[in-house]
Amino acid sequence: MVTRMTVVNDPIGDLINRVKNAQAVGHESVSAPYSKLKHAIAEKLVERGFIAGVEVKGKEPKEKVLVLTLAYRPDGSPKISHVERVSKPGRRLYTNTTELKPVQHGKGALIVSTSKGIMTDAQARKEQVGGEMLFKIW
């Protein structure tokens, strides 16, 4: 059996696009290649209620897959209405604590990669750390 590896230049952008596309067609879950960064991001999305759950499948490093269970509102609409990539591979954007503002009046979240790990904007303000602004979600 020959498996083909696809090269992804923006793994975070790939992850959020997989989630958006799967929710747009009403899928129950979506899978993505595993990485510690993507797993940490998925955990933050579960904490904020944007996705229902995250699970790692597979034992071998090259076979590991991240399975995200998607979350929907009672009327069937996706909980994620918008995702905006802030920092991109060609243009990294960083911020300090004083510049972190709530997203959509606190209804959304800014996912930030800090020296203390992946955090939401609220957690980064509380911990008083800045970092790379990955994406906004609401």
Residue, then its C-alpha position, 0 to 999 in steps of 0.5 A: m500500500v502506497t500512501r501519498m503525503t500532501v505538502v501543506n504550507d499552512p497547517i493551521g489554515d488547513l485545519i480551520n478550512r477543514v472544519k469550516n468546510a465540514q460544517a458547511v455540508g453538515h458533517e458530524s466530524v472531520s479528520a486532519p493530520y496530527s500535530k501537537l500544535k493542531h491538537a492544542i488549538a483543537e483543545k482551545l476550540v473545545e473549551r470555547g464550545f466551537i467544536a464538541g470534541v477532539e480525539v487522537k487516533g493511531k499509534e505511529p507518528k505518521e499514522k496519527v490523525l486528529v478527529l474533531t467532532l463538530a458542534y451545531r446549534p439546536d436549529g442545526s446551524p454551525k457554531i462557527s460562523h466566521v474564521e479569519r486567519v490573522s498571522k500567515p506563513g508569509r506575514r507573521l503578526y505578533t501582539n502584546t497584552t495591552e493590544l489584545k482586544p475581545v473578539q465580537h464583544g467577547k462572543g468570539a476568540l482570538i487564538v494566540s501562540t504564546s511562550k506559555g502555549i496556545m491560549t485564547d485572547a482572554q487567557a493571554r490577557k489574564e496571564q499577561v503574555g503576548g504572542e503570535m495571533l493565529f486566527k479569530i473565530w466566532 
